[in-house]
C-alpha cells in the first residue's frame, strides 16, 4: 500500500508547484503534484478556484523545510535597506522563525541573519522547543463558523445534499500541521452537530426521492 501523502505547499499555478516538487525530488524526498485538495472540505475551501498541492509523506515535512532553508541560506543575498523585515522588531523576527507554516524559508533565513546582526542570535534548541509549542497550538481543534450552520439549515430544506456535504465536512475535515501530522479540524461539539446535520440531510434527501418516484396506487 502506498504511503499516505499530504499537502506540503499549495500554489495557484501548476508551474510553481512543479518547480518546488522538482527541487525536493533532487533531494530525494519523492514529492508529487496533485490538483486541488485530497479531501474536500466545503467549510474550509474558499471558492472553486483550482489550486495545486506539492504532496509529501508526513515524515518528509521537516526534512523538506530543512532542504528549503539550506537552499535559501546558500542563495540569500544582502538584505535591501527597504526590505519589509527590517521594520520588524526582534520578537517579530523570532516569530518568523517559529511560524514555519506562515513564512517562507527565504524569510526565515533573512530573519535569522537580521537577529544575528542585531546581536540577538537564535539558540536553536530554544527555537525547536518554540516550534513544537506552535505545532501543539495548531493541533487544537477549531470552532466552526456559525454561517456554515445557517447554510446547512438552508440547504437541508432545499433538498438535503448540501446539508449532507457540510455535515460530512464538519465530521471529517482534517488539517495538516507543519510537522506533517494530520488532526481533525473541528471541535467535538461541532463534529457532533455535523453528524446531526448529515443525518437530517440524508432523511430529507431520501424523503424527497420517495415522494418523487413513488407511484400512487
C-alpha positions, 0 to 999 in steps of 0.5 A: 500500500502506498504511503499516505501523502499530504499537502506540503505547499499549495500554489495557484499555478501548476508551474510553481508547484512543479518547480518546488516538487522538482527541487525536493525530488533532487533531494530525494524526498519523492514529492508529487503534484496533485490538483486541488485538495485530497479531501474536500472540505466545503467549510474550509475551501474558499471558492472553486478556484483550482489550486495545486498541492506539492504532496509529501509523506508526513515524515518528509515535512521537516526534512523538506523545510530543512532542504528549503532553508539550506537552499535559501541560506546558500542563495540569500543575498544582502538584505535591501535597506527597504526590505519589509523585515527590517521594520520588524522588531526582534520578537517579530523576527523570532516569530518568523522563525517559529511560524514555519507554516506562515513564512517562507524559508527565504524569510526565515533565513533573512530573519535569522541573519537580521537577529544575528546582526542585531546581536540577538542570535537564535539558540536553536534548541530554544527555537525547536522547543518554540516550534513544537509549542506552535505545532501543539497550538495548531493541533487544537481543534477549531470552532466552526463558523456559525454561517456554515450552520445557517447554510446547512439549515438552508440547504437541508430544506432545499433538498438535503445534499448540501446539508449532507456535504457540510455535515460530512465536512464538519465530521471529517475535515482534517488539517495538516500541521507543519510537522506533517501530522494530520488532526481533525479540524473541528471541535467535538461539539461541532463534529457532533452537530455535523453528524446531526446535520448529515443525518437530517440531510440524508432523511430529507434527501431520501424523503424527497426521492420517495415522494418523487418516484413513488407511484400512487396506487 
